[in-house]
Amino acid sequence: MIDIKAAPFNLDDEGVKWVEETKQNMTLEEKIGQLMIPIGYSADPGYLQHVMLDHHIGGILYRCGESEEMQACHRWLQEHSKIPLFIAANLEAGGDGIATDGTSFGKQMEIAATGDPEQAYRLGKVSCAEGKAVGCNWAFAPVVDIDRNWRNPITNVRTYGDDPEFVLKCGLAYKRAADEENVAVSIKHFPGDGCDEVDQHILTSVNNLSCEEWDETYGKIYKGLIDDGALTVMVGHIAQPAYQKHFNPDFPDKLVPATLSSELLQGLLRGRLGFNGLISTDSTCMLGFTVGMKREMAVPYSIEAGCDMFLFNKDLHEDYQYMMEGYKKGILSEKRLDEAVTRILAAKAAIGLHKKTKEELVPGKEDLRILRNETYENWAKECADKSVTLVKNNENILPLSPAKTKRVLLEILGNYPSSTRVTEHWKALLEKEGFEVSVYEKEDFSSAPDFSVGTFVSKYDLVLYVGNMENASNQVTNRYQWYTFWGNGDNCPWFTAEVPVVYISMANPYSLVDIPQIQTYINCYSNNDYVIDACVEKLMGRSEFKGKSPVDPFCGKEYLKY
């Protein structure tokens, strides 16, 4: 029997009554629908009604869009849903996780580089306050993974670094801000990403720690946040063989993700850690989930194994049918369906959705004024100033000056939607300082261009690399591939002995592993304009470098320092 008066729900008699009466009045179809959290693809009312609400969904997540449009869409959904919806968003780095005109505060590793958990509180405040303004009530954040493996392509700057104690402090600080905004957090990605070098979007990831090592690292983090009242946990498609074998000595050697492992869900998370709240899967479109078993089996079994909500769909109608048929076939038991629905409703009541009228569930347009307000922008600027980290300065070419190195070749590495903005902002700031800036363009190797050293040196006094290799899902690596012809061309850094070279990483903090020959290296962790502005101030010598690396930027390789 689930105690919904206990933490983290802490419901009073009125809340318990609402959960029980709501559940008693639900049809089987509505209970099955409550398990689903699909992605929203359109704001058209016909789509919202006939594709989404007709399946009685329990929640929804939209990729970020313009705030007024997102708010209007969320309002329509709440006004037409029989039961209040969870409106979720990836509020990991600011309000721009749901609204394109929200504040881009900074990646979690940027916060970590300041060494100040209060910056994590500010991140939570900005993210959840702006998210709430557009109708979000559920933050898929904070990320409490540990960046233990520099080769991992997906954890990286999304984490608070490699120190479990500091990760916990930052997670608690974010949660404190979310609690103030009455937005539920979803700590993720249980049982913990960052140990191996794969992305669960394309392969089941593995947390390979022993039970004892896990307890002292990831376990300490999850236990701390659970004891502090975290309402929901997002479970990753991550195996944890040690604890799977601990709770089931006959557990197969085949990798089984936590989303399909009762050993990790019921034994470790519910049992050993004592978590009584809501458990959601991570996206079930990821290969880390889809390769586990046939989908018609995996959909209902994920709930039977211990998850309460099912995130994203290959096809909502098909997954709904798989869940219904799984229930009818006994794959999903009546007991587990009842527990899941109880926790879903109790979590909604825990953030007061049951007390609000349909009109009150989403704020009015006037609330959008909070987005990018002066305080939030000043906080973001302060965080940027405190985080930019000078990792390597062996040639002492800083500060830069147009009097010394006027002609600059600017190379933006990485092809992402942000690349145009990053290029334009860097170029404008450098030109404002008095530099003559040439932006690198790919050579045409079909003819015989001039690759001579003399020609290159006659054109440029300085090469400024800006690494803009953002974290992105479905990548096997987060490393740059040079555009070169047998080592020729101006993209590959062959010229480090000929002209001064500076490398600035706006994302991956481990880029130095591929460019040890570059003697001036800076980590920025985020590519928003606040960070670029702060970095230029430091390059020009008007501001000191204050950031401290929250991971080993030398990747355990001593030679990278020299």
TINUMI-873044 format. One record per residue (C-alpha): residue number from 1; residue in one letter; x, y, z. Coordinates in nm, 2 decimals. Layout:
BEGIN
SITE    k  r       x       y       z
SITE  NUM  A       X       Y       Z
...
END
This chain:
BEGIN
SITE    k  r       x       y       z
SITE    1  M    0.00    0.00    0.00
SITE    2  I    0.14    0.34   -0.10
SITE    3  D    0.15    0.60    0.17
SITE    4  I    0.08    0.93   -0.02
SITE    5  K    0.07    1.12    0.31
SITE    6  A    0.44    1.04    0.35
SITE    7  A    0.73    1.20    0.17
SITE    8  P    0.77    1.31   -0.10
SITE    9  F    0.40    1.36   -0.16
SITE   10  N    0.31    1.48    0.19
SITE   11  L   -0.06    1.51    0.10
SITE   12  D   -0.32    1.63    0.35
SITE   13  D   -0.67    1.47    0.38
SITE   14  E   -0.80    1.69    0.10
SITE   15  G   -0.52    1.58   -0.14
SITE   16  V   -0.57    1.21   -0.05
SITE   17  K   -0.94    1.24   -0.11
SITE   18  W   -0.88    1.40   -0.45
SITE   19  V   -0.65    1.12   -0.55
SITE   20  E   -0.88    0.84   -0.44
SITE   21  E   -1.20    0.99   -0.59
SITE   22  T   -1.03    1.08   -0.91
SITE   23  K   -0.89    0.72   -0.94
SITE   24  Q   -1.23    0.57   -0.86
SITE   25  N   -1.40    0.77   -1.14
SITE   26  M   -1.14    0.68   -1.41
SITE   27  T   -1.20    0.43   -1.68
SITE   28  L   -0.94    0.17   -1.77
SITE   29  E   -0.87    0.37   -2.08
SITE   30  E   -0.80    0.68   -1.88
SITE   31  K   -0.57    0.49   -1.64
SITE   32  I   -0.37    0.35   -1.93
SITE   33  G   -0.35    0.70   -2.08
SITE   34  Q   -0.22    0.86   -1.76
SITE   35  L    0.10    0.65   -1.79
SITE   36  M    0.19    0.84   -2.11
SITE   37  I    0.41    1.15   -2.16
SITE   38  P    0.43    1.20   -2.53
SITE   39  I    0.62    1.47   -2.73
SITE   40  G    0.40    1.74   -2.86
SITE   41  Y    0.46    1.83   -3.23
SITE   42  S    0.19    2.08   -3.30
SITE   43  A   -0.03    2.34   -3.13
SITE   44  D   -0.32    2.29   -3.36
SITE   45  P   -0.64    2.22   -3.15
SITE   46  G   -0.74    1.93   -3.37
SITE   47  Y   -0.41    1.76   -3.31
SITE   48  L   -0.41    1.84   -2.94
SITE   49  Q   -0.75    1.69   -2.90
SITE   50  H   -0.76    1.39   -3.13
SITE   51  V   -0.39    1.29   -3.12
SITE   52  M   -0.31    1.38   -2.75
SITE   53  L   -0.61    1.42   -2.52
SITE   54  D   -0.82    1.14   -2.68
SITE   55  H   -0.55    0.91   -2.55
SITE   56  H   -0.61    1.05   -2.19
SITE   57  I   -0.24    1.14   -2.16
SITE   58  G   -0.09    1.21   -1.81
SITE   59  G    0.16    1.47   -1.93
SITE   60  I    0.34    1.62   -2.23
SITE   61  L    0.66    1.78   -2.34
SITE   62  Y    0.72    2.02   -2.62
SITE   63  R    1.05    2.12   -2.76
SITE   64  C    1.12    2.49   -2.70
SITE   65  G    0.94    2.76   -2.90
SITE   66  E    0.84    3.12   -2.87
SITE   67  S    0.70    3.19   -2.52
SITE   68  E    0.35    3.32   -2.61
SITE   69  E    0.29    3.03   -2.85
SITE   70  M    0.41    2.77   -2.59
SITE   71  Q    0.20    2.93   -2.32
SITE   72  A   -0.12    2.94   -2.54
SITE   73  C   -0.06    2.57   -2.63
SITE   74  H   -0.02    2.47   -2.27
SITE   75  R   -0.33    2.67   -2.17
SITE   76  W   -0.54    2.49   -2.43
SITE   77  L   -0.43    2.15   -2.32
SITE   78  Q   -0.50    2.22   -1.95
SITE   79  E   -0.84    2.37   -2.02
SITE   80  H   -0.95    2.07   -2.22
SITE   81  S   -0.79    1.79   -2.02
SITE   82  K   -1.02    1.61   -1.77
SITE   83  I   -0.73    1.56   -1.53
SITE   84  P   -0.46    1.83   -1.49
SITE   85  L   -0.15    1.75   -1.70
SITE   86  F    0.21    1.74   -1.62
SITE   87  I    0.37    2.00   -1.85
SITE   88  A    0.74    1.90   -1.87
SITE   89  A    1.05    2.07   -2.01
SITE   90  N    1.43    2.01   -2.01
SITE   91  L    1.51    2.30   -1.78
SITE   92  E    1.87    2.21   -1.75
SITE   93  A    2.04    2.53   -1.85
SITE   94  G    1.78    2.81   -1.82
SITE   95  G    1.44    2.92   -1.93
SITE   96  D    1.54    2.87   -2.29
SITE   97  G    1.48    2.50   -2.23
SITE   98  I    1.11    2.57   -2.31
SITE   99  A    1.10    2.93   -2.44
SITE  100  T    1.34    3.05   -2.71
SITE  101  D    1.31    3.40   -2.56
SITE  102  G    1.39    3.27   -2.22
SITE  103  T    1.72    3.33   -2.04
SITE  104  S    2.01    3.11   -2.15
SITE  105  F    2.17    3.10   -1.81
SITE  106  G    2.44    2.84   -1.86
SITE  107  K    2.53    2.47   -1.87
SITE  108  Q    2.56    2.29   -1.54
SITE  109  M    2.94    2.26   -1.58
SITE  110  E    2.96    2.63   -1.62
SITE  111  I    2.79    2.66   -1.28
SITE  112  A    3.04    2.41   -1.14
SITE  113  A    3.34    2.60   -1.27
SITE  114  T    3.24    2.89   -1.04
SITE  115  G    3.28    2.66   -0.74
SITE  116  D    2.96    2.81   -0.59
SITE  117  P    2.65    2.60   -0.54
SITE  118  E    2.45    2.93   -0.51
SITE  119  Q    2.49    2.96   -0.89
SITE  120  A    2.30    2.63   -0.91
SITE  121  Y    2.03    2.78   -0.71
SITE  122  R    2.01    3.07   -0.95
SITE  123  L    2.01    2.83   -1.24
SITE  124  G    1.71    2.66   -1.08
SITE  125  K    1.54    2.99   -1.01
SITE  126  V    1.57    3.12   -1.36
SITE  127  S    1.48    2.79   -1.53
SITE  128  C    1.18    2.71   -1.32
SITE  129  A    1.04    3.06   -1.28
SITE  130  E    1.05    3.12   -1.66
SITE  131  G    0.93    2.76   -1.72
SITE  132  K    0.64    2.82   -1.49
SITE  133  A    0.55    3.14   -1.67
SITE  134  V    0.48    2.95   -1.99
SITE  135  G    0.29    2.67   -1.81
SITE  136  C    0.55    2.41   -1.71
SITE  137  N    0.52    2.24   -1.38
SITE  138  W    0.78    1.96   -1.42
SITE  139  A    1.15    2.02   -1.47
SITE  140  F    1.34    1.73   -1.62
SITE  141  A    1.64    1.85   -1.42
SITE  142  P    1.88    1.87   -1.25
SITE  143  V    2.12    1.63   -1.41
SITE  144  V    2.30    1.46   -1.13
SITE  145  D    2.52    1.23   -1.34
SITE  146  I    2.89    1.23   -1.26
SITE  147  D    3.14    1.31   -1.54
SITE  148  R    3.38    1.02   -1.47
SITE  149  N    3.48    0.94   -1.83
SITE  150  W    3.60    1.22   -2.06
SITE  151  R    3.51    1.01   -2.36
SITE  152  N    3.14    1.01   -2.28
SITE  153  P    2.97    1.21   -2.56
SITE  154  I    2.65    1.30   -2.38
SITE  155  T    2.72    1.38   -2.01
SITE  156  N    3.00    1.63   -2.04
SITE  157  V    2.89    1.99   -1.97
SITE  158  R    2.54    1.88   -1.88
SITE  159  T    2.69    1.77   -1.54
SITE  160  Y    2.82    1.95   -1.23
SITE  161  G    3.16    1.78   -1.28
SITE  162  D    3.33    1.47   -1.13
SITE  163  D    3.30    1.54   -0.75
SITE  164  P    2.99    1.36   -0.60
SITE  165  E    2.98    1.59   -0.30
SITE  166  F    2.97    1.90   -0.52
SITE  167  V    2.72    1.74   -0.76
SITE  168  L    2.49    1.68   -0.46
SITE  169  K    2.53    2.03   -0.33
SITE  170  C    2.44    2.17   -0.67
SITE  171  G    2.15    1.93   -0.71
SITE  172  L    2.01    2.03   -0.37
SITE  173  A    2.05    2.40   -0.46
SITE  174  Y    1.86    2.37   -0.79
SITE  175  K    1.59    2.17   -0.61
SITE  176  R    1.55    2.45   -0.35
SITE  177  A    1.48    2.70   -0.62
SITE  178  A    1.24    2.47   -0.80
SITE  179  D    1.05    2.41   -0.47
SITE  180  E    1.01    2.78   -0.43
SITE  181  E    0.85    2.80   -0.77
SITE  182  N    0.64    2.49   -0.70
SITE  183  V    0.78    2.31   -1.00
SITE  184  A    0.85    1.94   -0.95
SITE  185  V    1.21    1.82   -1.02
SITE  186  S    1.31    1.50   -1.19
SITE  187  I    1.66    1.40   -1.08
SITE  188  K    1.83    1.21   -1.36
SITE  189  H    1.95    0.97   -1.50
SITE  190  F    1.92    0.69   -1.25
SITE  191  P    2.13    0.47   -1.18
SITE  192  G    2.38    0.73   -1.31
SITE  193  D    2.54    0.81   -1.65
SITE  194  G    2.90    0.92   -1.71
SITE  195  C    3.09    0.60   -1.64
SITE  196  D    3.14    0.45   -1.99
SITE  197  E    3.18    0.61   -2.33
SITE  198  V    2.85    0.55   -2.50
SITE  199  D    2.53    0.76   -2.54
SITE  200  Q    2.21    0.58   -2.42
SITE  201  H    2.03    0.74   -2.71
SITE  202  I    2.21    0.49   -2.94
SITE  203  L    2.32    0.21   -2.71
SITE  204  T    2.24    0.08   -2.36
SITE  205  S    2.49    0.26   -2.13
SITE  206  V    2.67    0.09   -1.84
SITE  207  N    2.73    0.21   -1.49
SITE  208  N    3.01   -0.04   -1.41
SITE  209  L    3.08    0.05   -1.05
SITE  210  S    3.08   -0.20   -0.77
SITE  211  C    2.79   -0.18   -0.52
SITE  212  E    3.03   -0.02   -0.27
SITE  213  E    3.16    0.23   -0.53
SITE  214  W    2.81    0.32   -0.64
SITE  215  D    2.70    0.38   -0.28
SITE  216  E    2.98    0.63   -0.23
SITE  217  T    2.91    0.82   -0.55
SITE  218  Y    2.58    0.80   -0.73
SITE  219  G    2.41    0.64   -0.43
SITE  220  K    2.52    0.93   -0.21
SITE  221  I    2.38    1.18   -0.45
SITE  222  Y    2.04    1.01   -0.50
SITE  223  K    2.00    0.93   -0.13
SITE  224  G    2.07    1.30   -0.05
SITE  225  L    1.81    1.43   -0.30
SITE  226  I    1.55    1.17   -0.20
SITE  227  D    1.59    1.25    0.17
SITE  228  D    1.54    1.62    0.07
SITE  229  G    1.21    1.54   -0.09
SITE  230  A    1.27    1.50   -0.46
SITE  231  L    0.93    1.43   -0.61
SITE  232  T    1.03    1.23   -0.92
SITE  233  V    1.32    1.04   -1.06
SITE  234  M    1.39    0.99   -1.43
SITE  235  V    1.54    0.64   -1.50
SITE  236  G    1.79    0.61   -1.78
SITE  237  H    1.85    0.32   -2.02
SITE  238  I    2.16    0.24   -1.82
SITE  239  A    2.26   -0.10   -1.68
SITE  240  Q    2.41   -0.14   -1.34
SITE  241  P    2.54   -0.50   -1.34
SITE  242  A    2.67   -0.50   -0.98
SITE  243  Y    2.34   -0.42   -0.82
SITE  244  Q    2.14   -0.62   -1.07
SITE  245  K    2.34   -0.93   -0.97
SITE  246  H    2.32   -0.82   -0.60
SITE  247  F    1.94   -0.83   -0.60
SITE  248  N    1.92   -1.12   -0.84
SITE  249  P    2.21   -1.37   -0.85
SITE  250  D    2.05   -1.53   -1.16
SITE  251  F    2.05   -1.20   -1.35
SITE  252  P    2.16   -1.26   -1.71
SITE  253  D    2.49   -1.13   -1.84
SITE  254  K    2.31   -0.95   -2.12
SITE  255  L    2.29   -0.57   -2.06
SITE  256  V    1.94   -0.48   -1.94
SITE  257  P    1.86   -0.11   -1.89
SITE  258  A    1.73    0.01   -1.56
SITE  259  T    1.40    0.10   -1.73
SITE  260  L    1.34   -0.27   -1.77
SITE  261  S    1.50   -0.40   -1.45
SITE  262  S    1.29   -0.46   -1.14
SITE  263  E    1.62   -0.52   -0.96
SITE  264  L    1.72   -0.15   -1.00
SITE  265  L    1.37    0.00   -0.98
SITE  266  Q    1.22   -0.20   -0.70
SITE  267  G    1.53   -0.34   -0.53
SITE  268  L    1.77   -0.04   -0.54
SITE  269  L    1.56    0.27   -0.59
SITE  270  R    1.24    0.18   -0.40
SITE  271  G    1.40   -0.06   -0.15
SITE  272  R    1.76    0.04   -0.06
SITE  273  L    1.71    0.41   -0.13
SITE  274  G    1.36    0.43    0.01
SITE  275  F    1.21    0.63   -0.28
SITE  276  N    0.84    0.66   -0.25
SITE  277  G    0.78    0.92   -0.53
SITE  278  L    0.71    0.90   -0.90
SITE  279  I    0.94    0.72   -1.14
SITE  280  S    0.95    0.81   -1.51
SITE  281  T    1.14    0.64   -1.79
SITE  282  D    1.37    0.85   -2.00
SITE  283  S    1.27    0.87   -2.37
SITE  284  T    1.16    0.53   -2.49
SITE  285  C    1.26    0.62   -2.84
SITE  286  M    1.62    0.58   -2.75
SITE  287  L    1.80    0.27   -2.87
SITE  288  G    1.91    0.20   -2.52
SITE  289  F    1.55    0.11   -2.45
SITE  290  T    1.43   -0.02   -2.79
SITE  291  V    1.69   -0.29   -2.82
SITE  292  G    1.60   -0.44   -2.49
SITE  293  M    1.30   -0.64   -2.61
SITE  294  K    1.02   -0.63   -2.85
SITE  295  R    0.83   -0.30   -2.80
SITE  296  E    0.49   -0.46   -2.75
SITE  297  M    0.64   -0.64   -2.45
SITE  298  A    0.87   -0.35   -2.33
SITE  299  V    0.60   -0.09   -2.32
SITE  300  P    0.39   -0.26   -2.05
SITE  301  Y    0.68   -0.44   -1.89
SITE  302  S    0.86   -0.10   -1.81
SITE  303  I    0.56   -0.02   -1.58
SITE  304  E    0.54   -0.37   -1.44
SITE  305  A    0.92   -0.36   -1.36
SITE  306  G    0.86   -0.04   -1.15
SITE  307  C    0.83    0.27   -1.37
SITE  308  D    0.52    0.48   -1.33
SITE  309  M    0.52    0.69   -1.64
SITE  310  F    0.64    0.62   -2.00
SITE  311  L    0.82    0.90   -2.17
SITE  312  F    0.78    0.97   -2.55
SITE  313  N    0.66    0.73   -2.81
SITE  314  K    0.76    0.58   -3.14
SITE  315  D    0.38    0.62   -3.21
SITE  316  L    0.15    0.73   -2.93
SITE  317  H   -0.15    0.53   -3.05
SITE  318  E    0.05    0.22   -3.11
SITE  319  D    0.22    0.24   -2.76
SITE  320  Y   -0.12    0.30   -2.60
SITE  321  Q   -0.24   -0.01   -2.76
SITE  322  Y    0.07   -0.20   -2.65
SITE  323  M    0.01   -0.09   -2.30
SITE  324  M   -0.36   -0.18   -2.31
SITE  325  E   -0.29   -0.53   -2.46
SITE  326  G   -0.01   -0.58   -2.21
SITE  327  Y   -0.26   -0.52   -1.93
SITE  328  K   -0.51   -0.75   -2.08
SITE  329  K   -0.25   -1.02   -2.12
SITE  330  G   -0.12   -0.98   -1.76
SITE  331  I    0.22   -0.84   -1.86
SITE  332  L    0.11   -0.53   -1.67
SITE  333  S   -0.06   -0.63   -1.35
SITE  334  E   -0.36   -0.46   -1.19
SITE  335  K   -0.15   -0.40   -0.88
SITE  336  R    0.13   -0.22   -1.07
SITE  337  L   -0.12   -0.02   -1.28
SITE  338  D   -0.30    0.10   -0.96
SITE  339  E    0.03    0.19   -0.79
SITE  340  A    0.15    0.39   -1.10
SITE  341  V   -0.18    0.58   -1.13
SITE  342  T   -0.18    0.65   -0.76
SITE  343  R    0.16    0.80   -0.77
SITE  344  I    0.09    1.00   -1.08
SITE  345  L   -0.21    1.16   -0.92
SITE  346  A   -0.04    1.20   -0.59
SITE  347  A    0.25    1.38   -0.76
SITE  348  K    0.01    1.62   -0.93
SITE  349  A   -0.16    1.69   -0.60
SITE  350  A    0.18    1.74   -0.43
SITE  351  I    0.24    2.05   -0.65
SITE  352  G   -0.12    2.16   -0.60
SITE  353  L   -0.26    2.10   -0.95
SITE  354  H   -0.58    1.96   -0.79
SITE  355  K   -0.65    2.29   -0.62
SITE  356  K   -0.64    2.51   -0.93
SITE  357  T   -0.92    2.58   -1.18
SITE  358  K   -0.84    2.50   -1.54
SITE  359  E   -0.79    2.87   -1.60
SITE  360  E   -0.53    2.89   -1.32
SITE  361  L   -0.31    2.60   -1.43
SITE  362  V   -0.13    2.82   -1.69
SITE  363  P   -0.04    3.18   -1.60
SITE  364  G   -0.15    3.48   -1.81
SITE  365  K    0.05    3.67   -2.07
SITE  366  E    0.15    3.93   -1.82
SITE  367  D    0.36    3.66   -1.64
SITE  368  L    0.59    3.64   -1.95
SITE  369  R    0.74    3.97   -1.84
SITE  370  I    0.97    3.77   -1.61
SITE  371  L    1.16    3.62   -1.90
SITE  372  R    1.51    3.77   -1.94
SITE  373  N    1.44    4.02   -1.67
SITE  374  E    1.73    4.24   -1.56
SITE  375  T    1.80    4.04   -1.25
SITE  376  Y    1.82    3.71   -1.44
SITE  377  E    2.05    3.86   -1.71
SITE  378  N    2.28    4.01   -1.44
SITE  379  W    2.29    3.67   -1.27
SITE  380  A    2.38    3.50   -1.60
SITE  381  K    2.66    3.76   -1.66
SITE  382  E    2.80    3.71   -1.32
SITE  383  C    2.80    3.33   -1.36
SITE  384  A    2.98    3.37   -1.69
SITE  385  D    3.24    3.60   -1.54
SITE  386  K    3.32    3.36   -1.26
SITE  387  S    3.33    3.04   -1.47
SITE  388  V    3.56    3.10   -1.77
SITE  389  T    3.87    2.90   -1.71
SITE  390  L    4.23    2.95   -1.83
SITE  391  V    4.36    2.59   -1.86
SITE  392  K    4.69    2.64   -2.04
SITE  393  N    4.89    2.96   -2.09
SITE  394  N    5.24    2.84   -2.18
SITE  395  E    5.33    3.11   -2.43
SITE  396  N    5.21    3.41   -2.23
SITE  397  I    5.05    3.57   -2.53
SITE  398  L    4.76    3.70   -2.32
SITE  399  P    4.63    3.96   -2.30
SITE  400  L    4.56    4.00   -2.67
SITE  401  S    4.61    4.33   -2.84
SITE  402  P    4.54    4.45   -3.20
SITE  403  A    4.87    4.63   -3.17
SITE  404  K    5.05    4.30   -3.15
SITE  405  T    4.83    4.06   -3.35
SITE  406  K    4.60    4.27   -3.56
SITE  407  R    4.51    4.02   -3.83
SITE  408  V    4.31    3.73   -3.69
SITE  409  L    4.19    3.41   -3.85
SITE  410  L    3.87    3.31   -3.67
SITE  411  E    3.78    2.94   -3.70
SITE  412  I    3.45    2.82   -3.55
SITE  413  L    3.46    2.45   -3.51
SITE  414  G    3.14    2.25   -3.51
SITE  415  N    2.83    2.26   -3.73
SITE  416  Y    2.53    2.33   -3.51
SITE  417  P    2.23    2.56   -3.52
SITE  418  S    2.41    2.79   -3.29
SITE  419  S    2.72    2.82   -3.51
SITE  420  T    2.60    3.12   -3.71
SITE  421  R    2.52    3.32   -3.39
SITE  422  V    2.85    3.22   -3.23
SITE  423  T    3.04    3.32   -3.53
SITE  424  E    2.87    3.66   -3.58
SITE  425  H    2.90    3.75   -3.21
SITE  426  W    3.27    3.66   -3.19
SITE  427  K    3.35    3.84   -3.51
SITE  428  A    3.16    4.16   -3.40
SITE  429  L    3.33    4.17   -3.06
SITE  430  L    3.68    4.12   -3.20
SITE  431  E    3.63    4.39   -3.47
SITE  432  K    3.50    4.62   -3.20
SITE  433  E    3.84    4.57   -3.02
SITE  434  G    4.02    4.68   -3.34
SITE  435  F    4.12    4.34   -3.49
SITE  436  E    4.09    4.26   -3.86
SITE  437  V    3.90    3.94   -3.86
SITE  438  S    3.89    3.68   -4.14
SITE  439  V    3.64    3.40   -4.08
SITE  440  Y    3.77    3.06   -4.20
SITE  441  E    3.60    2.91   -4.50
SITE  442  K    3.66    2.56   -4.62
SITE  443  E    3.91    2.53   -4.90
SITE  444  D    3.84    2.38   -5.24
SITE  445  F    4.10    2.10   -5.27
SITE  446  S    4.00    2.02   -5.63
SITE  447  S    4.27    2.26   -5.75
SITE  448  A    4.63    2.33   -5.62
SITE  449  P    4.60    2.61   -5.37
SITE  450  D    4.90    2.79   -5.21
SITE  451  F    4.98    2.59   -4.89
SITE  452  S    5.31    2.76   -4.83
SITE  453  V    5.41    2.87   -4.48
SITE  454  G    5.52    3.21   -4.60
SITE  455  T    5.18    3.29   -4.75
SITE  456  F    5.00    3.19   -4.43
SITE  457  V    5.23    3.40   -4.21
SITE  458  S    5.20    3.70   -4.44
SITE  459  K    4.82    3.70   -4.39
SITE  460  Y    4.76    3.63   -4.02
SITE  461  D    4.91    3.74   -3.69
SITE  462  L    4.69    3.52   -3.48
SITE  463  V    4.46    3.22   -3.51
SITE  464  L    4.17    3.20   -3.28
SITE  465  Y    3.99    2.87   -3.26
SITE  466  V    3.64    2.86   -3.11
SITE  467  G    3.53    2.51   -3.04
SITE  468  N    3.15    2.50   -3.06
SITE  469  M    3.11    2.12   -3.04
SITE  470  E    2.78    2.12   -2.84
SITE  471  N    2.65    1.82   -2.65
SITE  472  A    2.40    1.65   -2.89
SITE  473  S    2.23    1.32   -2.86
SITE  474  N    2.29    1.03   -3.10
SITE  475  Q    2.66    1.09   -3.13
SITE  476  V    2.92    0.83   -3.07
SITE  477  T    3.18    1.09   -2.99
SITE  478  N    3.20    1.47   -2.92
SITE  479  R    3.53    1.54   -3.10
SITE  480  Y    3.61    1.75   -3.40
SITE  481  Q    3.72    1.61   -3.74
SITE  482  W    3.96    1.84   -3.92
SITE  483  Y    3.89    1.95   -4.27
SITE  484  T    4.23    1.89   -4.44
SITE  485  F    4.41    1.74   -4.74
SITE  486  W    4.72    1.54   -4.62
SITE  487  G    4.77    1.80   -4.34
SITE  488  N    4.73    2.09   -4.57
SITE  489  G    4.46    2.36   -4.54
SITE  490  D    4.41    2.63   -4.28
SITE  491  N    4.16    2.44   -4.06
SITE  492  C    4.40    2.18   -3.92
SITE  493  P    4.64    2.35   -3.67
SITE  494  W    4.97    2.28   -3.85
SITE  495  F    5.09    2.63   -3.79
SITE  496  T    5.13    2.64   -3.41
SITE  497  A    5.50    2.69   -3.44
SITE  498  E    5.45    2.98   -3.69
SITE  499  V    5.19    3.21   -3.54
SITE  500  P    5.03    3.25   -3.20
SITE  501  V    4.72    3.03   -3.16
SITE  502  V    4.45    3.04   -2.90
SITE  503  Y    4.18    2.77   -2.85
SITE  504  I    3.86    2.86   -2.68
SITE  505  S    3.62    2.57   -2.61
SITE  506  M    3.26    2.69   -2.57
SITE  507  A    3.14    2.34   -2.49
SITE  508  N    3.34    2.02   -2.46
SITE  509  P    3.59    2.08   -2.17
SITE  510  Y    3.82    1.80   -2.30
SITE  511  S    3.91    1.93   -2.65
SITE  512  L    4.27    1.97   -2.54
SITE  513  V    4.32    1.60   -2.59
SITE  514  D    4.31    1.65   -2.97
SITE  515  I    4.52    1.97   -2.98
SITE  516  P    4.80    1.93   -2.73
SITE  517  Q    5.03    2.15   -2.96
SITE  518  I    4.81    2.46   -2.88
SITE  519  Q    4.97    2.63   -2.59
SITE  520  T    4.69    2.87   -2.49
SITE  521  Y    4.36    2.70   -2.41
SITE  522  I    4.04    2.82   -2.24
SITE  523  N    3.73    2.64   -2.13
SITE  524  C    3.40    2.82   -2.13
SITE  525  Y    3.14    2.53   -2.09
SITE  526  S    2.85    2.73   -2.25
SITE  527  N    2.82    2.92   -2.58
SITE  528  N    2.56    3.18   -2.48
SITE  529  D    2.64    3.55   -2.55
SITE  530  Y    2.70    3.62   -2.18
SITE  531  V    2.99    3.37   -2.18
SITE  532  I    3.13    3.50   -2.51
SITE  533  D    3.13    3.86   -2.37
SITE  534  A    3.30    3.75   -2.05
SITE  535  C    3.57    3.55   -2.24
SITE  536  V    3.65    3.85   -2.46
SITE  537  E    3.69    4.07   -2.15
SITE  538  K    3.94    3.82   -2.01
SITE  539  L    4.13    3.78   -2.35
SITE  540  M    4.18    4.16   -2.35
SITE  541  G    4.31    4.17   -2.00
SITE  542  R    4.02    4.37   -1.85
SITE  543  S    3.90    4.09   -1.63
SITE  544  E    4.09    3.81   -1.46
SITE  545  F    4.02    3.44   -1.52
SITE  546  K    3.83    3.32   -1.22
SITE  547  G    3.70    2.97   -1.32
SITE  548  K    3.83    2.65   -1.17
SITE  549  S    3.79    2.33   -1.38
SITE  550  P    3.54    2.09   -1.22
SITE  551  V    3.69    1.80   -1.42
SITE  552  D    4.04    1.71   -1.54
SITE  553  P    4.08    1.90   -1.87
SITE  554  F    4.40    1.70   -1.93
SITE  555  C    4.21    1.37   -1.94
SITE  556  G    4.47    1.20   -1.72
SITE  557  K    4.74    1.26   -1.98
SITE  558  E    5.03    1.45   -1.83
SITE  559  Y    5.18    1.55   -2.17
SITE  560  L    4.87    1.76   -2.25
SITE  561  K    5.00    2.02   -2.01
SITE  562  Y    5.31    2.10   -2.21
END
